[in-house]
Amino acid sequence: MRIKRAVIKKAKKKKFLKAVKGYRGAASRRISLAKERFFKSGVYAYRGRKQKKRDYRRMWIIRINAAARLNGIRYNELIHGLKLAGVNINRKMLSEIAATDAEAFQEYVQIARSSLGQ
């Protein structure tokens, strides 16, 4: 007796077509292309999650550097000074302070300067 897979095959096709709904061109209609695009989209999503972390860190550093230079100190001097002073603040919080609270950021700059001996 042979095995008929019509129901299973149809369900699999439906799963892929539902996942790629809205994709451009034939990728949203043809099963073989839909499968390729589906798996490739997973690769892009995985890579994008890693890239997002890098992009945010770059943005925080740019923000901190801009605010630091307004206060007459370079980014690397500021970070080194804070490390020497034992101030444990991450770049995300420091960039948020730099963008919203200029007076508090100036205090961090003073702490860094004093620990560097400037």
N, C-alpha and C positions, 0 to 999 in steps of 0.2 A: 504494500500500500504506500502511495506517495504522500509526502507532506505538502500541504498547501499553505503558503505564507501570505496570502493576500491581505489579511487583516493586519498582520504585524508590519508588512512592508508599507502599507498605506499609512499606518500610524507613524512610522519612522519618517516618511516623506513629509507628512503633515507637521511633525515636530520641527524639522529643518526649515520648512517654508514659513512656519509661524515665527521662528527665531530671526529669519532674515527679511521679514516684512519691512518694506521701506527702503531696502538697499537699491542702488542704481542699476538700471539696465536689466540684463538677463539674470543677474545674481539673485533677484527676488522671485524668479519664475522657474528657472531650470534647476533640477535636483542636484546634478553634479556640481554646478557652479555654486549653488546654495550651500552645499556641504563644505566646499573649499573656503568660501567667504566666512562661514560660521566658525570654522576652526582657526582661520587667520585672524578673525576678530578677537578671539580669545588670546592670541599671541599679542595683538596690539594692546589689549586691555591690560595684560600682565606687564608689558613693557611700560605702558603709560603710568601705572601705579608707582613704578620705581622712579620714572622720570619726574613725576609730580613732586616727589620729595626733594629732588635735586633743584628743581625750578624754584620751589619755595625758599630753600636755603639761600640760593643766589639772590632772590629778591630781598630777603632779610639783610644780607650783607650789604647790598647796594644802599638800602635805606639807612643802615647804621653808619656807613661810610659817609653818606651825604650829610647826615646830622653831625657827625664827628668833625668833618671839615669845616662846618659852620662854626664850630667851637674851637677851631684852631689845632686840631689833633688828627692824625691819620688813623684809619681803621685798625691797622695792625698794632699800633702803639696803644690804642684804647683797649683792645682785647688783651694784649700782653700785660698792661698795667692792672687791669681788673683781675687777671689771673694771679699776679704777684700779690695783690691786696687781699686775695682770698675771697673775692666776690664771686659767688656761684650763681650766675644768671645766664640763661640760654639766649641764643640769638633771636629767637622768635619774640621773647618778652622784651628784649632790649630794643628791637626794631619797633615794637608796638609803643614803647615808651618814647622812642625818638620821634615817632609820627604824631603822637597825641599830647605828650607832656614835656615841653621843652625844658622847664625848670628842673624836673627830676633827672632828665638826661644830662643836664649840666653838672649836677651833683655826681653822677657816675664819671663824667669826664674829670672832675676835680679829684676824685678818688684815684683814678688811673694816673693822673699827673703826679699826685703826691707819692704814689708807690714807685713811679719811675724816677722820681727825684728831679722833676722839672719845675 
